[in-house]
Amino acid sequence: MKKLLVIGRTNVGKTLFCVRFASYLGLKDLRFIFEDSDGKTGQQHMSVREAERTLSDPLAHRTQRLQSLHIEFPRGKDNRQLLLTDTTGLSDGIHPEPKVRQAMAQTLLAMSAASVILHMVDAYELGKSVMVAQGEASSLPHSTWTDLDEQVVSFGASHEGYVVLANKIDLPGARRGYKRLSERLSKHKVIPISALDGTGFREVKQHVWRMA
């Protein structure tokens, strides 16, 4: 089974993307497999709307465990399987809450076992920062792009299935952020998406299918 991991900073839209992308792939009844950082596991069935309401939240670090969905799809004469996993948002520095620190460590550990890494970035926030930032055209504002992001890119570069998702492309100014991100990460595939309205899901599906 191919493992598909969605990573990124807090509040970039990872959970909403996972729920709506699973729905886009045909899932109606979502069976989540939860895994806490201490190894405890559990399962819960939800509708798409229920998952959006209960799992997606604007508060930072709402997700504090791995949340996975098993997806089965036909590929030729066979049925292929994916494990789509939502993760705890990453942040700079040492978080003051031990549970959040453990959850972020769990996310980083999961990266090493993933077949496909979807690195989600907030194109809207980047776009706002680019408007006031100074510097070369290929640079990214330090306020929204730090060493943490560079480390994720460096790690992802070693994975054939690594791709960057520039989320919130539906918002004003996000295209500006996407353009600057594409210039900075010219050696990597960057897909503009909207977890809210489904923009870019077809391109993400094509990328995932090639890896499956």
C-alpha positions as CSV (number, residue, x, y, z in Angstrom):
1,M,0.0,0.0,0.0
2,K,1.4,3.4,-1.0
3,K,1.5,6.0,1.8
4,L,0.5,9.5,0.8
5,L,1.5,12.1,3.4
6,V,0.2,15.7,3.6
7,I,2.5,18.0,5.5
8,G,3.0,21.7,6.1
9,R,2.8,24.5,8.6
10,T,-0.3,25.0,10.9
11,N,-3.4,26.4,9.3
12,V,-2.4,25.9,5.7
13,G,-5.5,23.7,5.0
14,K,-4.1,20.2,5.3
15,T,-7.2,18.6,7.0
16,L,-9.7,20.2,4.7
17,F,-7.7,19.1,1.7
18,C,-7.5,15.5,2.9
19,V,-11.3,15.4,3.5
20,R,-12.3,17.0,0.2
21,F,-9.6,15.2,-1.9
22,A,-10.9,11.9,-0.5
23,S,-14.4,12.9,-1.5
24,Y,-13.1,13.9,-4.9
25,L,-11.7,10.4,-5.3
26,G,-15.1,8.9,-4.6
27,L,-15.2,8.3,-0.9
28,K,-18.6,9.0,0.7
29,D,-18.3,7.4,4.1
30,L,-14.9,8.4,5.5
31,R,-13.3,5.8,7.9
32,F,-10.5,7.6,9.7
33,I,-7.7,5.7,11.3
34,F,-6.2,7.7,14.1
35,E,-2.7,7.2,15.6
36,D,-1.5,9.2,18.6
37,S,2.1,10.0,19.1
38,D,2.2,7.5,22.0
39,G,1.1,4.6,19.7
40,K,-2.6,4.4,20.6
41,T,-4.9,3.9,17.7
42,G,-8.6,4.2,16.9
43,Q,-11.1,4.4,14.1
44,Q,-14.2,6.6,13.4
45,H,-16.6,6.7,10.5
46,M,-17.7,10.2,9.4
47,S,-19.5,11.8,6.5
48,V,-17.6,14.4,4.5
49,R,-19.5,17.3,6.1
50,E,-19.0,15.8,9.6
51,A,-15.3,15.5,9.1
52,E,-15.0,19.0,7.8
53,R,-16.9,20.3,10.9
54,T,-15.2,18.2,13.5
55,L,-11.6,17.9,12.2
56,S,-10.9,21.1,10.4
57,D,-10.4,24.2,12.6
58,P,-8.7,27.6,12.2
59,L,-7.0,27.1,15.6
60,A,-3.3,26.3,15.3
61,H,-2.4,22.6,16.0
62,R,-6.0,21.4,15.9
63,T,-4.6,18.1,14.5
64,Q,-2.3,16.5,17.1
65,R,-2.0,13.0,15.6
66,L,-1.9,11.1,12.3
67,Q,-5.3,10.9,10.6
68,S,-5.4,8.4,7.8
69,L,-8.0,7.4,5.1
70,H,-7.8,4.1,3.2
71,I,-8.5,4.7,-0.5
72,E,-8.9,1.9,-3.0
73,F,-9.2,2.5,-6.8
74,P,-8.9,0.5,-10.0
75,R,-5.7,0.6,-12.0
76,G,-5.7,-1.7,-15.0
77,K,-6.7,-5.2,-14.0
78,D,-5.8,-4.5,-10.4
79,N,-7.1,-2.5,-7.5
80,R,-4.5,-0.2,-6.0
81,Q,-4.6,1.1,-2.5
82,L,-3.5,4.4,-0.9
83,L,-3.3,5.5,2.7
84,L,-3.9,9.3,2.7
85,T,-2.6,10.7,5.9
86,D,-3.2,14.2,7.5
87,T,-0.5,15.4,9.9
88,T,0.2,17.8,12.7
89,G,1.2,21.3,11.5
90,L,4.9,22.1,11.8
91,S,6.1,25.3,13.3
92,D,9.5,27.0,14.0
93,G,11.2,26.6,17.3
94,I,10.3,24.4,20.3
95,H,6.6,24.4,21.0
96,P,5.8,24.9,24.7
97,E,3.2,22.1,24.9
98,P,4.8,18.6,25.1
99,K,1.8,16.9,23.3
100,V,2.3,19.2,20.3
101,R,6.0,18.6,20.3
102,Q,5.5,14.9,20.3
103,A,2.9,15.2,17.5
104,M,5.3,17.2,15.3
105,A,8.0,14.6,15.9
106,Q,5.5,11.9,14.8
107,T,4.9,13.9,11.6
108,L,8.6,14.1,10.8
109,L,9.0,10.4,11.5
110,A,6.1,9.6,9.1
111,M,7.9,11.4,6.3
112,S,10.6,8.8,6.1
113,A,8.0,6.1,5.5
114,A,5.9,8.0,2.9
115,S,5.8,7.1,-0.8
116,V,4.3,10.4,-1.8
117,I,4.8,13.7,0.1
118,L,2.4,16.5,-0.5
119,H,4.0,19.7,1.0
120,M,1.2,22.2,1.4
121,V,2.1,25.9,1.5
122,D,-0.2,28.9,2.1
123,A,0.0,30.8,-1.2
124,Y,-2.3,33.6,0.1
125,E,0.0,34.4,3.0
126,L,3.0,34.3,0.7
127,G,1.2,36.6,-1.7
128,K,0.5,39.2,1.0
129,S,4.2,39.1,2.1
130,V,5.6,39.4,-1.4
131,M,3.7,42.7,-1.8
132,V,5.8,44.4,0.8
133,A,9.0,42.4,0.7
134,Q,12.2,43.6,-0.9
135,G,14.9,41.6,-2.6
136,E,15.5,39.4,-5.6
137,A,12.6,38.0,-7.7
138,S,13.5,34.5,-6.6
139,S,13.5,35.2,-2.9
140,L,10.7,34.5,-0.5
141,P,9.8,36.7,2.5
142,H,11.3,35.3,5.7
143,S,8.1,36.1,7.6
144,T,6.3,33.3,5.7
145,W,9.2,31.1,4.5
146,T,11.9,30.1,7.0
147,D,14.6,27.5,7.5
148,L,11.8,25.1,8.5
149,D,10.3,25.3,5.0
150,E,13.8,24.9,3.4
151,Q,14.4,21.8,5.5
152,V,11.1,20.2,4.4
153,V,12.0,21.0,0.8
154,S,15.5,19.5,1.2
155,F,14.1,16.3,2.7
156,G,11.3,16.1,0.1
157,A,13.9,16.4,-2.7
158,S,15.1,12.9,-1.9
159,H,11.6,11.5,-2.6
160,E,10.4,10.8,-6.1
161,G,6.8,11.5,-5.1
162,Y,7.5,14.9,-3.5
163,V,5.3,17.8,-4.8
164,V,4.4,21.2,-3.4
165,L,0.8,22.3,-3.2
166,A,0.2,26.1,-3.2
167,N,-3.1,26.2,-1.4
168,K,-5.7,28.9,-1.1
169,I,-5.3,29.9,-4.7
170,D,-8.9,31.0,-4.8
171,L,-8.0,34.0,-2.5
172,P,-7.0,37.5,-3.8
173,G,-3.2,37.8,-4.2
174,A,-2.5,34.0,-3.9
175,R,-1.5,33.8,-7.5
176,R,1.3,36.2,-6.7
177,G,2.5,33.9,-3.9
178,Y,2.2,30.9,-6.2
179,K,4.3,32.6,-8.9
180,R,7.1,33.5,-6.4
181,L,7.0,30.0,-4.9
182,S,7.4,28.5,-8.4
183,E,10.3,30.7,-9.1
184,R,12.1,29.8,-5.9
185,L,11.4,26.1,-6.2
186,S,12.0,25.8,-9.9
187,K,13.5,22.3,-9.6
188,H,10.3,21.0,-8.0
189,K,6.7,20.5,-9.1
190,V,4.4,23.2,-7.7
191,I,0.6,22.7,-8.1
192,P,-1.8,25.6,-7.4
193,I,-4.8,24.3,-5.5
194,S,-7.8,25.3,-3.4
195,A,-8.8,22.8,-0.7
196,L,-12.0,24.9,-0.5
197,D,-13.3,24.7,-4.1
198,G,-11.2,21.8,-5.5
199,T,-9.1,23.7,-7.9
200,G,-6.0,21.7,-8.9
201,F,-7.3,18.4,-7.6
202,R,-7.1,16.8,-11.1
203,E,-3.4,17.6,-11.3
204,V,-2.8,16.2,-7.8
205,K,-4.7,13.0,-8.7
206,Q,-2.5,12.6,-11.8
207,H,0.6,13.0,-9.7
208,V,-0.6,10.5,-7.1
209,W,-1.7,8.0,-9.7
210,R,1.7,8.0,-11.4
211,M,3.3,7.1,-8.0
212,A,0.7,4.4,-7.1
